Structures are given as structure tokens and as C-alpha cells.
């Protein structure tokens, strides 16, 4: 049955190899079961940790199963980092949306993503966005995550005179967050799978043992996904809503395309013409997962680059993804443990993940000011405005203006101009 379903022999793999690959992938991304609920349920967002915990796992299970059983790719999905931070801090806190309205924007982005995935427009859009802007947005998301992580750890605090300042670095939360970051970096350097989740658990155990934080249990009943089917479309006709949905779509679409392309290169899914075999199904699986995730109560669900850990272990088929989905499902019974993990334990995870995103900036064309200036502007504005949408919008406006006035109109295409035009309308309306 497994042979017929996944084509193990043709892919030159085995059930044992695929299982081990699935375990490796799960360990590298298990942190999301704790980090995503922690971000979305930040005090004032209106969301419940337990409800988001369940929604996170349901979204991961559904999305990963679709990717494994239908697309037959060794790729796991879960609510994406960066997008969850934008959901909470950019849309709910920054723009004053309710979480129901924010979920509606995610849902709309998912529907549009589905439409793009089944039409030729997919390839055109991927090719029309300048590489430098893709890289700049990726780096900006890293900076966005970093500032949130540093804030949650107590390293960065409010300062009326300078906007931000250094917190009490001798406090236990800051010291333990620093320890967590060090553990993650050291384990990752040594090639040990699950470095992030192990770092989170190490800090948490120390906090529980010393009494800095309380352990309220390990296993228990599955929390009610009370935010499911609570979408509010009352703002759908406004420019602000369209801008938010576009930001969700933009980041999700290109992050997914980049991840799947990387995975394709690792698994031999790229043919002699450079075309990625089966990417249509993989993109559609990702877009359906985003839509389903919004319905159950979480931000964009996307393909995880951490899937590369399983691929390094030999994973080549959808069976790897199915194993990951099963392991995620088992986590449903450990909500009390997840809820007991303090914010300063998850904070180093955000900072550490940020370092991966920031590597994008190295590949920007630094010998061309018309390429690097807009990309850097987009990256810097994301954390400083606490909005991925604002960074994308202002970055693209700058890109088009600099290219046009700098005599480089040949570098512009309809896609870039259209995004810049939409960005101008967005700022004019909000």
C-alpha cells in the first residue's frame, strides 16, 4: 500500500528511512506548537493560548497530510513565523483589527493563493518580483522577529527619550533567554536535530526547578479550538483590509515558492529544463492549508524550510510528511506543558529564527544602489513600523521611483509597478 501510494522504490527510499526523516523534520519545527500560540495569544490580542495551540496543530496536521498524501512531497507545514508576528503586532495591535478580522484577511489571502496556484499567473508573478525585494522582505521579517524576541526576553525595553533602550540584563529572564539562545546556536552548530525546541525546554526546566516559573502540568485534555469559524469580513471592502490580505499573500506566496524550490533541488524534482516537477500540487497544498488554518483560528500556514532536516536524513516522498503529521497530532495532548513555558523561554527561539531570515540580505546585489537601497529600506522599516505590510509597500514604492528616475525603466515590469501603485492607494486610504 505504501509503495503504491508514495512510490518508495522509484524514489530509491524505504519506509524506515522515511520514518527517520519525518522524526528529524518534526524535531526541527516542533517549537511552533509553543511559539505560535505564545505570539498570537499575546495579552490584548483577544486570543486564547489553548485555542490557538489546538488550531496550530490542526493546521499543521491538515496541511502536512495534504502535502504528503496528495502532492507526495517530503515537506511539512505549520503556521509561519513572521506572518504570525505580523498578524498579532502589525494587524491587531498596529491597525486595531480584531483577531476575527485578521483571520478573515488570512482566509482571503489563502483563497487568492489557491487561485494563483491553479493558473499560469503563478509563474508570471514569481518571475515578476525583483530578487532584491524578495531578499529584502525576508531580511525584514528576520529583524521583525528579532525585535519581538528581544522585547519578550526583556533585553529591549521602552525608553521615552530614545524609543527603545537596554533592559535589566542581570535579571533572570534575560539571563535565561541568553542561555537559551546559546544552547540553540551550539546544538545547531553541532548538527543536533531539534536545537530550538531543546533550547526552549532547557530554559523552561531551569525556570520550573528554580521557581521562576510554574509548571502547571504535562498532559491533559485537548483545548477547545474556540476561535474556529469566527472570521469577520466586515472590513473586506476597505483599502486597509486589502493591504493586509496582500501582505499575508505576498509573504506566504514567495516564502512557499522559495522553500519548495529549495526542496526540489535537494530531492531531484528539477528536470533538465529547470522546471520543478509537481510544484503545482505542492503550491495548491500550501494554499489550501492557509485557508484551512484561518478557518480553525490561526495565521498563515506555510511550507517549512526545516523540512530540509528530514531530506538530509534521506526523506524523498510524502511518507516523510505523513510521519510529521502523526507526530504533530500526538502533541494535542500536551497543552498544559505548552502553556507552562514562559515567554523568556520562547523569546530566544524568535531571535535565533531571525538569524536565518537575515541571511537573505547577503545575496542582494550590493553593487547596484537601485537594487539594494529599496530592499534595505523595506527590511529596516518592518521592525521600525512594526508592520510587514508597511515595509513591503514603502519598499516597492521606493524601488519603482528609484528605477524610473534613475534611468533604469527597463528593469521595471508590470508586477512591480502594480504593487507600487496598490501601495500608494493603500497609504492614501489609511
VENBEL-V80365 format. One line per field, one symbol per residue. phi: phi as a letter, one per 30 degrees, with the letter a starting at -180 (. if undefined). psi: psi as a letter, one per 30 degrees, with the letter a starting at -180 (. if undefined). burial: # if it has 9 or more other C-alpha atoms within 8 Angstrom, else .. A space follows every 10 residues. Layout:
# VENBEL-V80365
phi->???
psi->???
burial->???
This chain:
# VENBEL-V80365
phi->.ddddciddd dhbbdedddd dddddeddbd eddcdddddd ceejdicced ddeddededd dddddddddc dhcdccbaed djddddeddd cdddcidddd dddddddded ddeeeddcbd dedddeddde eddedddddd dddddddddd dddidcbdbe dbibaddddc ddeddddddd dddddddded iddieddddd dddddddddd idbccckcca ddddddddhc dbcdcdccdd dddddddede ddddddeddd dddeddcidc dddidddide ddddeddddd ddddddjbde cbdcddeedd dddjdbbdde dddddddded dedcdedddd ddddddeddd dddeddddde ddcdddcbdd cdddddeddd ddddchaddd dddddddddd dddddcicdd ddbddddddd dddddeddcc
psi->eeeeefheee fhaleeeeee eeeeeeefgf fffeeeeeef gkkfffkkee eeeeeeeeee eeeeeeeeee fhkhklllkk keeeeeeeee eeeefgllfe eeeeeeeeee eeeeeefglf feeeeeffkk eeeeeeeeee eeeeeeeeee effgeklkje egellkajff leeeeeeeee eeeeeeeeeg gkkgeeeeee eeeeeeeeef gelkjglela lkkkiffkhg kjgfgfglee eeeeeeeeee eeefeeeeee eeeeefgggk affgkjkgfe eeeeeeeeee eeeeefhlak klkkffffee efgfkflfee eeeeeeeeef ffgheeeeff klefefefee eeeeeeeffe ffgkifgjff eeeeeeeeee feeffhjeee eeeeeeeeee eeeefgghff fkleeeeeee eeeeeeeff.
burial->.....###.. ..#...#### ########## ########## ##..#.#.## ########## ########## ########## .######### ####..#### ########## ####.###.. .#..##.##. .######### ########## #######... ...##...#. ..######## #.###.##.. ..######## ####..##.. ..#.#..### .##.#.##.. ##......## #########. #######.## #.###...## #....#.... ########## ########## ####.##### #.######## #########. ########## ########## ########.# #..#.....# ########## ###..##### ########## .###...#.. .#..###.## #.####....
